[in-house]
Amino acid sequence: MSMKTSDFFVQRLKEWGVTRIYGYPGDGINGVLGAIQRANKAGDGIEFIQVRHEEMAAFMAVGHAKFTGELGVCLSTGGPGATHLLTGLYDAKMDHAPVLAITGQAETTARGASYQQEMNLDRVFADVANFVQEAASPAQVRHLVDRGVRVAMAQNGVGVVIIPKDVQDEAWQPPQHAHGFTHSGSGYQRPRVIPHETDLQRAAEVLNAGKKVAILIGAGARNAAVEVVQTANLLGAGVAKALLGKDVLPDDAPFVTGSIGLLGTEPSWKLMQECDTLLMIGSGFPWTEFLPPEGKARAVQIDIDPAMLGLRYPCEVNLHGDAAETLRALLPLLTHKSDRSWQEEIARQVRDWWQLMEQRAMAPAKPVNPQRVVWEMSPLLPDNAIVTSDSGSCANWFARDYRVKQGQRASLSGGLACMGAAVPYAIAAKFAAPEKPVVALVGDGAMQMNNMAELITIQKYWQQWQDPRLIICVFNNQDLNQVTWEQRVMEGDPRFEATQQLPDVRYAEFAKSLGLQGIFVDTPEALSGAWQQALQADRPVVLEVKTDPEVAPLPPHITLKQAKAFMASMVKGDRGAVQVLSDTASQLFHKK
């Protein structure tokens, strides 16, 4: 029996090192699924993880890419299955995660006939993809796979390969040695990218001249943690972390000020406002109002993507290069600063901040303070834990109250800030590292939107994992809380019940109905014991905590304009105005 094109396709993915695909079946991709099945029977296949929804497959591919550094792969049928992938693929694009999407398509013989599920998918994916192409013949498939994978890996972006149903089932025909054919090969190794020596010298001159140096790191600095610490020690600098770089350095380092921005810390805010020199490493942090005022600081930026250089702050020296390699070349040119007063002041501010965080976390609430949920979690997590967070108010507590340790990994949907990423990220983390405990921090809005269904995926696969611990911590406050506070603080409007009120769902009980463990907490005293119980469980757990929606997830530095808008919303008849004002006054105006 001759090899089908779909069989060659799966074989080629294997040659590229693909070991796992997240997806959902459909007739438009059945040829490829059949090839995966045949390869698995032959003992040379690719693991297929069946999700509940294609969007979740794309998020899982992103999670795989983030936590392994490898290519993440997702699969769908054509038409609606393909369009469902888009949100997750945009997450990959905006967070620079290498992902390959494989989709089906109507038969080539029906293309252009307004056929069932026929869409111009190359146009649909044109904005999100670094490379997208639809196969028209078997001889085309080899170079589509090779180019799609290579571009996604090299550019840390999205590759999309679309294969019509009839092409999948046609006999495999290698490209001919003739005009009109091309012959591609597999394999890619990331190069060593280092700036010119003259540019490194210029950067060193700027950094050596600074008296108050601030460093901002993002996900692009992940493989340069040692070099970042060495740089900070030489320059006597403080280090702030963009949210995607939260796990690059542990929070117990005295010069690490924590997260920056709307979800950030006060020490990070002060670091940026008071510095005279800024070094940005592997970060596309978007909120420039949290960076030094333009002209106040001299700046140097390091990034592997030249498109990101000079994009957030006017830098005197832009260094196109890998973070670790560039810092290794830069370090011998830096001068050790004997004056440690700047770094010592940063360390004092950081100590005071963590004390304030503990006070805020332990403050009474009705019934449970959401800050305390994460504060109680942090010291109990093993050193190899992986933590994911959803978007929404829970991301604030992830950013500020989770004290990441050396060896732990953490991520969320950064650039897209999409609801619904935490649980699929966590599932991907468990498949990538089945020996490690994983925690997902999720708001009730995201759970109701799409994450509850993926508890079924967890139920389907959890017994395959070496360590069964996967904790889904749900903040149940019956409110789309982040948006509620944005309405109050940014717009000066009272809470809009019609858009913000959520049904009260029993998430822990739903978990129990699936054969998972469910724990419900509605008193702060029970939190520590609940976390310990969850971390000792013999199966995945949904830890549902009834949290107070009136604890404000406000930025570390709130402007007078925002404070006035917040107060204005209260006098417009906001629900529980007295409680809100009482509970948040210390967070708005308290100075340690």
Secondary structure, DSSP 4 states (H G I P E B T S, - for coil): -PPBHHHHHHHHHHHTT--EEEE---GGGHHHHHHHHHHHHTT---EEEE-SSHHHHHHHHHHHHHHHSSPEEEEE-STHHHHHTHHHHHHHHHTT--EEEEEEE--GGGTTS--TT---HHHHTTTT-SEEEE--SHHHHHHHHHHHHHHHHHHTSEEEEEEEHHHHHSBP-PPPSSTT----------------HHHHHHHHHHHHH-SSEEEEE-GGGGGGHHHHHHHHHHHT-EEEE-GGGTTTS-TTSTTEEEE-STT--HHHHHHHHH-SEEEEES-----GGGSPPTTTSEEEEEES-GGGTTSSS--SEEEES-HHHHHHHHGGGPPPP---HHHHHHHHHHHHHHHHHHHHHHS--SSB-HHHHHHHHGGGS-TT-EEEE-SSHHHHHHHHH--PPTT-EEEE--SS--TT-HHHHHHHHHHH-TTS-EEEEEEHHHIIIIIHHHHHHHHHHGGGSSS--EEEEEEE-SB-HHHHHHHHHTT-PPP-HHHHB-----HHHHHHHTTSEEEEE-SGGGHHHHHHHHHT-SS-EEEEEEB-TTS----SS--HHHHHHHHHHHHTT-TTHHHHHHHHHHHHH---
